[in-house]
Amino acid sequence: MSSVRAPSALVDYYQLTKPRIIVLLLITTLAAMIMAAHGLPPLGLTLATLIGGALAAGSAGAFNCVIDRDIDALMTRTAARPLPTGRIGLGAAIVFATLLGVAAFALFYFVVNPLAAWLSLAGNLYYVVVYTMWLKRATYWNIVIGGAAGAVPPLVGWAAVTHSVGLPALGLFALIFLWTPPHFWALALMANTDYERAKIPMLPNVHGVHRTKVEIFVYTLLMVGMSLALTPLGVMGLWYFVPAAVLGAVFIYDAWQMLHGPTKPLARITFKYSLLYLALMCAAMVADRVLG
């Protein structure tokens, strides 16, 4: 029996870290590292930074699951998580999240550098305390203001290589900050009944579906405009500008289609494309720094 339980328990703890979010955060971290190094950074530094980033993000995700266990139990897409189902106890989840956070900070501080450690810790505290404990249940601005937490990994990646924070990293921070509202509001349009059931003040449940579609379109325009401004501002070059313009045009088209078309199927398309958009924008920034 124990031989069956052990692997399933590992899967439960793995799910507690929200692994799909970790992958996206590590992509932006690695992109910033390559940009800072104008190529591949030393292998040891890269591995330490990515492992530290995975541990830090896993800690934040686990704390999020601990704090949101009551509302997770009410929503269809989260009801099967380990805490609502009782597969992991509350105390064990808190210990697990704490150990991951301590290990992440120690790895960053002693193997990478102190600046990367403090930036990572600041991002985690912002996500857990400011977003999860306060904003998420208090205001529909939760995604807009809370989006800063998900934009911190590029700063960590840049600091890992240079022991400082540079303009390209700040440009990627701004891109992710403006990308977060259209990305998560598209998800909210797909799961608005879940958020309504859990009484979470997401934009569609507070101001309606049409207002949310308008906001997605406006934030998409702001995001694309900011991303293209990085070239005339001298932060990025032409290797970046051309793909950024094409990728941005597709994002604007998707948001415009959703504004005037059926909500849920087009929200799903926008949501999925937003993930591809961010990954390809990171690739464009890397190419610009390495080739340009």
N, C-alpha and C positions, 0 to 999 in steps of 0.2 A: 504493500500500500504506500509506503514511504517513497519507493522508487517512482511511483506515479505522481505523488504529491509534490516532490521536489521540483521537477521541471515546471509544473503548473504554477507553483509559487513564484518561481523565477520570472515566468511570463507575467504574472500579476504585478510584481514590483517593476518590471520593465514597462508595463502599460502605465503605471503610476507616474512615470517620468514624462509622459506625453512625447514619445519618440519622434512622431512626424514633425512636430514643431522644432525639435532639436536639429533635425537634418537641415531645415531651412536656415536656422541660426548659424550653423557651422559653415554653410555655403557662403554667407555674407562675411563670416570671420576669415575664412580662407581667402576670399577675394581681396579683402583689405590687406592681408599679409603679403599676398603676391604683388599687389599694387605698391606696397611700401618697399618691398625688396627689389622691385623692377624685375621680377623673376621668381623662381622658387626659393623660399627661405631655407635655412638649414633644416634637415629632416628632423633632428631632435627637438628643435624649437617648435616646428610645425606640429609634431605629434603631441608635445606637452600642451601647447595652446589649444588644440582641438579636443584633447581629452579633458583638459580643464574646463573648456567651454561646454562640453557634453555633460560633465558632472554638475556644473553650475546651472545649466538649463534644466537638467533633470531634477535638481533640488527645488528650483522655482516651480516646476510643473507639479512635483509631489506636494509642495506646500499649497499650491492652488487647489489640488484635489482634496486636501485636508479641509481647507476653509470652505470650499464649495460643495462638500459632500451632501448637504441637505438639498441644494437646488439641483445637483447632478441626479439625485434620485427621482426628481420630478420630470426630467427631460428625456425624451426617447433616445436621443443620440448619445446620452451620457449615463443612462440608468444602469448599464452593464459594467461600469467601471468598478475596480476592485473594492473601493470603500463603500459605495451605496449597496453593493451586494453582500458585503461582510466578508469577502474573501481575504481582506487584509484588515486588521484591527487598527483603530485610531492611533493608539500609542506606538505601534510598530511603524505606521506610516510617518509619524512625526520624527521618530528616531532615524528612520531611513532618510528622510528629507534633510535632516540636520547633518547626518554623516556625509551625505553627498556634498552639501554646501561647505562643510569644513574641509573636506578633501580637495574641493575645487579651489578654495582660497589658498590653501597650503601649497598646492601644485603651482598655481600662478605666482604666488609670492616668492617661493624659494627656488623654483626652476625657471620660470619665465622672467617676470620682474614685478616689483611692487605696484607700479602704475596700472599694469594690466589687472592685477589682483583687485585693487580698489575700484577700478572701473567696472569689473565684472560684479563685484559685491554690490555696488551702487545700483546697477541694472536689476539685479535680483531683488533688492529691497524695494525698489520702485515698483516692480511687477507684483510682488507679494503684498506689500503694505499699501501703497498708493492705489494701484489698480484693483487687486483682488479684494482687499479688505475694505476699501472705501469707495472708489469710483464705480465699480461694477454694479453695485446695488443702489447707488445713490443718484446717478444722473445718466442721461443718454449721451453725454459727452465722454463717457467712460472709454470708448475706443479711441477718440481723438486725443485726449490727454494721456491716456494709458499707453498709446502707441510708442511713446518715447522709450519704453522698456525694451521693446523688440528691436529698436534701432541702435542699441548699445554695442552688440557684438562686433560691428566693424571698427568701432573705436578701440575695443580690446585687441582685435587682430593687428591694427596699425601700431598700437602701443607695444605689443609684444615684439615687434621687429625694430621699432625706432626709439622706444622709451619716451615717446611723445605722441601728440595727436595732430595729424596733418589735415590740410584742406580737402584732399580727396576722400579721406575717411569721414569728414564732416559732411561732404557732399552725399556720400552713401547713407549717412545717418539721416539727412534731410529727405532723401528719396524714400527710405523705408518709413519714415514718420508720416509722409503724405500718402504713401501706398497703403498704409494700414486701414484707414477708414473705408475706401472702396472695397478692399479685400474682405474685411470683416462684415461690412454692411451687406455685401452680396450674400455672405453666409447667413446673416440675420434674416434676410428675405426668404431664404430657403427653410429656415427653422423658426420662423416668427411665432408659430403656435407653441413650440417648446418654451421660448422665452416668455411668452404670455402666461403659460402655466406656472412657470417658476417665478413670475413677477419680477423679472429683470428688465430694467428700463432701457431696452435697446431702441434705437431710433424708429424702426417700423412700428413698434408697439406703443410708442409715445406720440409720434407725429404722422403715422400712417405710411403706407407703401409708396404712394406717389412722392411725398416729400423725401423719402429715403432714396428713391431713384434719382431725383434732382440733385441731392447732396452727393451721391456717388459720381454723377456726371461732373459736377463742379469740382470735386476733389481730384477727379481724374485729370481735368484740365490743369489744375494747379500743379499736380504731380508732374505731368508731362512738361509743362512750361518751366518748372524748376529744373527738371532733368536736362532740358536743352540749354538752359542758361549757364550750365556748368562749363560749356565750351567758350562762349564769348567772355566769361569771367576768368578764363585762363586756367581753370581747375582741370578740365579734361580737353582732349584734342579731337581731331576729325575721325580717328579710328573709333572713337566712342560716339560722336555726334550722329553719324549716318544710321547705325543700327538703333540708337536711342530714338531717333525720329520715326523710323519704321515701326518699332515696337510700340511706341507711344501712340502712333496713329491707329494701330489695331486696337489698343486699349480704349481709346476714345470712341472708335466705331462700336465696340462691344457695349460700352456704357450708353451710347446714344441709342442703339438698338433696344437695349433693356428699358430705357426711358419711355419708348413708344410701343413696346411689344409686351407679350405675355411675361409675367414676372418670374415665376419659379424656373422654367427651363432656361431663360436667358440669364437669370442670376447665377445658375449653375455654370453656364458657359463663362461668364465674367469671373466667377470665383476661380475656376480652374485655370483660365488664362492668366489671372493675376499671379499665380504661383510660377507659371512659365515665364512671365514677364520679368519678375524679380530675378530669377536665376539667369536669364539671358542678359539682363542689364548688368549684373555682376560680371558676366563673361565679357561684355563689351568694355567695361571699365578696366578689367584685367588686360585685355588685348591692347587697349589704348596706352596703358602704362608700360607694357612690355615691348610692344612694337613701335609705339610712337616716341 
